[in-house]
Amino acid sequence: MRSFAEHYRYRLGDMIADYLVDQDRQVELMIYPAERVDQVTVPTNQKTTVSLVQAKLAGAAVDKNFTNGLTMFNSATTQSLRLVGQQADTTADGRQTITTTLRDDQGSTYQHYLAWQPGQQRLKVWTAFINGRPTTQHLVWLASFCLSGVSPFYGDQMPAGTLDLIRLRSKWAMEGRIEERPIEDYDLETSWKPSGLALEQFGQNGTMPVRRFFPYVGLRDRAADVTWLAELAGQASWQLNVSRLDDRLAIFGGLPDADNGQWFTDIAPGKDYTSPYAYLTVGTGDLLTVSRRLQTPIKTTELPIIYNEWGTSWGNPSADLVHESVALLQDHHVDCYVIDAGWYDSPDGNWDGGHGDWLVDVDRFPAGMAPVVQDIHAHGMQAGIWYEYETVGRNSTKSADTEALVKRDGIPVTTMKRRFLDLTQPAVQTYLRERMVQHLVASGFDYLKVDYNDSTGIGAAGIGGATSPAEGLQRLTDAALAMLQEVRQAVPGITIENCASGGHRLTPTWIDATDVSSFSDAHETHSIPIIATNELNVIPAAKNLIWCVVHPEDSPDELYFHLIATFLGRVCFSGDIRQLQPSQWQIIDQCLAFYQHYAALIAQGAPFREGPAVLSYHDPVGYQISGFKQDKQMLVLVFGYNLPARRFVNLDIPTGWRLTDAVGSTAIQRTDQGRVSIAPHIFAARAFVFAPTA
């Protein structure tokens, strides 16, 4: 059995990082709330140490627990790791980094980094491999993190039903469905003896990191009210795992391994490889509360309103449309006008499949873009434009330039409508500087919407000199991110939007590299508030653009529903505004003014959600209470989803607080201080603001 007589604890904000060292100098990592330190127990009946570094070199034996082909967890490489030393560094501003150095039985070094900074409630973790041998090493797996000891509050026998596994599922236009089920549903139980690894593994291969799942996983101890969460940077391919061999569970992940995602790399003598980042946290409270700890804090209190003409032209913008629209919008609280896809010349006249040459369509924009930008500016708005610069449409001229494309086995990676530029090539970078960056500068744009509408799949070796397909995708997306930095340097102060067929890149890498993100391609659905609330687990409201597409035939209830749905993040207004009636504009103005008045509360408030889960996103039925709360103000958003009968719902309003403002459908009525009535057979929304009684 393992004996953890030696361990090192570090207080990092309100969390403890606890490094357990066994009798063979192997090291585990646990984290837990500092307020629960007296309840934590060290395992005394554990057969196998779960190393905080998980790796495998080619030729190393796979663990014996029936895992060959499933996972490289606890390989012979990992089992050979021994602690060399640990160093904790603190900078003048209080940032702390703990570096744990281990060495394998072949003489190579592994460094595990854990970093924390004041003002944040997450831990940033990554791992480096340094080849200490005189020959090149073939590394076939290197996890970013491995967190063990979940849950540490029960000695050596955790009761059944204690832990839930949490994931965020996803599909196009239905992002973020919360899956929370007992770990027993995934066979994450111990067998009669610790032989046979229990494993739940998930991930995705390709350049759309949010497919089927977000790179996010959690374990919730329901009895102790403690939740552990891990989120990967999520640049391209990734893999997450929850495992159990002894009593306590482990969470680990990062890049996929060679078996499951075709990641591997060769490291020359004396050279190193560093994994992507992972983010960890642990806390008490509901899921939204703990998830918020994973996010980069947002300082802004202003939320400019964006109008995007996609829901107006659906891929057919023109200078005339822009002029008509901005003349209407200048009096209606809009701060930025974005020209979406279709502004460029396309051989087949189709926005989708004809992009990539990036030459202005002179039939739609006869004088080019500069006069159009000037027109937008003259009406008091910033000007934005759409690019999908990482791909080329199958019908574009650039699509035939096979030397510029990502190739697998010498053949361009191709989907029905797209091919993919190899952005690691200097010639491709020069092409994009000429066709995109210089165009942004010359035309005077203030806003760039970056879209991405397909995936490379498994990837391709050779991209940027990469040995393996998945490593090629890391280098490809490194180059894509570097291009965004070039845009920022060329256009100081530009706002960059992250979109990938909606929310397919809602991961820390892409969220943090951009200013705002498109929440979904759910442009007009009634599931918008459900999706937007789900996504508060991965992105701050202040960075999440939510569609509101209006139509001349919209009833007041329908207008209120879609406008108030945007109060869960940033307003992305759209639709054919040219045919709206004055009464409809009155509702729009009322809601946008309300939104701007409470922008600081939305941007900085703590999000919450109450009410039962809604089963169907296609045909939602039920209700939802969402919103944001600060010490002296609370925004409560009530949504009714086609209820079969009138429903009375209690609101969780603090004692002594009173209603100070409201906007929305009369189908939702406040019956008393903490109770509302929601009418049946209608999609309706209403916003309430409460504050303490003076």
PyMOL commands that set and color helices and strands:
alter all, ss='L'
color gray80, all
select helices_A, chain A and resi 34-39+76-79+183-186+258-261+287-292+310-313+319-329+370-378+398-400+402-404+426-443+463-465+469-490+508-513+528-535+541-543+556-568+577-579+582-597+599-604
alter helices_A, ss='H'
color red, helices_A
select strands_A, chain A and resi 6-12+15-21+27-33+55-57+82-90+96-103+109-116+123-130+137-150+163-170+177-182+198-204+212-221+226-232+238-244+249-254+265-267+272-274+278-283+306-308+336-339+382-387+391-393+407-408+411-412+418-420+447-450+495-498+516-518+544-550+570-575+606-610+622-630+633-641+647-650+657-664+668-672+675-678+683-692
alter strands_A, ss='S'
color yellow, strands_A
deselect
rebuild
show_as cartoon
